[in-house]
């Protein structure tokens, strides 16, 4: 099969050879094909977007946030027990995994909406995006 560039060049050459009336019909046909391809493009379903938004906005519960803050404080003061330290490490791992899932969801949602990732990040985290 010919490369897309070659096919486009061939189509342009053929269009240039058409008389006026046929050229109008050819353009109408091309517009119809273009419209079909746009309609056939992947449009995000509301459920798909909602699931991605939920991942992006997912946070620890208030009680988990409080426990994590306590464990961090204990660690900083150097009075954390071995059991608490293990719990802290589990929290850190969980938060990092959520960050990965959040980043993946942001990328996927940006692709679905066909917008720049920076725009989407600014939409969800307006204060964070102004830092860098």
C-alpha positions as CSV (number, residue, x, y, z in Angstrom):
1,X,0.0,0.0,0.0
2,X,1.2,3.5,-0.9
3,X,2.3,5.9,1.9
4,X,-0.4,8.5,3.0
5,X,1.7,11.3,1.5
6,X,1.8,9.5,-1.9
7,X,-2.0,8.9,-1.7
8,X,-2.7,12.6,-0.9
9,X,-0.5,13.7,-3.8
10,X,-2.3,11.3,-6.2
11,X,-5.7,12.6,-5.0
12,X,-4.6,16.2,-5.5
13,X,-3.4,15.4,-9.0
14,X,-6.7,13.7,-9.8
15,X,-8.6,16.7,-8.4
16,X,-6.6,19.1,-10.6
17,X,-7.6,17.2,-13.7
18,X,-11.4,17.3,-13.0
19,X,-13.6,19.8,-14.8
20,X,-15.6,22.3,-12.7
21,X,-18.9,20.4,-12.2
22,X,-17.1,17.2,-11.3
23,X,-14.7,19.1,-9.0
24,X,-17.7,20.3,-7.0
25,X,-19.0,16.8,-6.6
26,X,-15.6,15.5,-5.7
27,X,-15.2,18.1,-2.9
28,X,-18.7,17.3,-1.6
29,X,-17.7,13.6,-1.5
30,X,-14.5,14.4,0.3
31,X,-16.4,16.6,2.8
32,X,-18.8,13.7,3.4
33,X,-15.9,11.3,4.0
34,X,-14.2,13.8,6.3
35,X,-17.4,14.2,8.3
36,X,-17.8,10.4,8.6
37,X,-14.3,10.1,9.9
38,X,-14.9,12.9,12.5
39,X,-18.1,11.2,13.7
40,X,-16.4,7.9,13.8
41,X,-13.7,9.3,16.0
42,X,-13.6,8.1,19.6
43,X,-15.9,10.3,21.6
44,X,-15.6,9.9,25.4
45,X,-18.6,8.5,27.1
46,X,-19.8,10.3,30.2
47,X,-19.2,7.2,32.3
48,X,-15.6,6.9,30.9
49,X,-14.9,10.5,31.8
50,X,-16.5,10.2,35.2
51,X,-14.3,7.2,36.1
52,X,-11.2,9.1,35.1
53,X,-12.2,12.2,37.0
54,X,-12.9,10.0,40.1
55,X,-9.4,8.6,39.8
56,X,-7.9,12.0,39.4
57,X,-9.7,13.4,42.5
58,X,-9.3,10.3,44.7
59,X,-7.8,11.2,48.1
60,X,-7.2,9.4,51.4
61,X,-10.1,9.7,53.8
62,X,-9.9,12.3,56.5
63,X,-9.1,9.7,59.1
64,X,-6.3,8.3,56.9
65,X,-4.9,11.7,56.3
66,X,-4.9,12.4,60.0
67,X,-3.2,9.1,60.7
68,X,-0.6,9.7,58.0
69,X,0.1,13.2,59.4
70,X,0.6,11.6,62.9
71,X,2.9,9.0,61.5
72,X,5.0,11.6,59.6
73,X,5.2,13.7,62.8
74,X,6.3,10.7,64.8
75,X,8.9,9.9,62.2
76,X,10.2,13.5,62.1
77,X,10.5,13.6,65.9
78,X,12.4,10.2,65.8
79,X,9.9,8.5,68.2
80,X,8.2,6.3,65.7
81,X,7.9,2.6,66.6
82,X,8.8,-0.2,64.2
83,X,5.1,-1.0,63.7
84,X,4.2,2.6,63.0
85,X,7.2,2.9,60.6
86,X,5.9,-0.1,58.7
87,X,2.4,1.5,58.6
88,X,4.0,4.8,57.3
89,X,5.8,2.9,54.6
90,X,2.5,1.3,53.5
91,X,0.8,4.7,53.4
92,X,3.7,6.1,51.3
93,X,3.4,3.2,48.9
94,X,-0.3,3.6,48.6
95,X,-0.1,7.4,48.0
96,X,2.6,6.9,45.4
97,X,0.4,4.3,43.6
98,X,-2.5,6.7,43.7
99,X,-0.3,9.4,42.2
100,X,0.7,7.0,39.4
101,X,-3.0,6.2,38.7
102,X,-3.9,9.9,38.9
103,X,-1.2,10.7,36.3
104,X,-2.3,7.9,34.0
105,X,-6.0,9.1,34.3
106,X,-4.9,12.7,33.6
107,X,-3.1,11.6,30.4
108,X,-6.0,9.4,29.2
109,X,-8.6,12.2,29.9
110,X,-6.5,14.7,28.1
111,X,-6.3,12.4,25.1
112,X,-10.1,11.7,25.2
113,X,-10.9,15.4,25.4
114,X,-8.1,16.2,22.8
115,X,-6.7,18.9,25.0
116,X,-3.2,19.7,26.2
117,X,-2.2,17.9,29.4
118,X,-1.1,21.2,31.0
119,X,-4.6,22.6,30.5
120,X,-6.2,19.6,32.2
121,X,-3.7,19.8,35.1
122,X,-4.5,23.4,35.5
123,X,-8.2,22.6,35.5
124,X,-7.8,20.0,38.4
125,X,-4.9,21.5,40.3
126,X,-4.8,25.3,39.5
127,X,-2.5,26.2,42.4
128,X,0.0,23.4,41.7
129,X,0.4,24.2,38.0
130,X,1.6,27.8,38.7
131,X,4.5,26.5,40.7
132,X,6.7,25.2,37.9
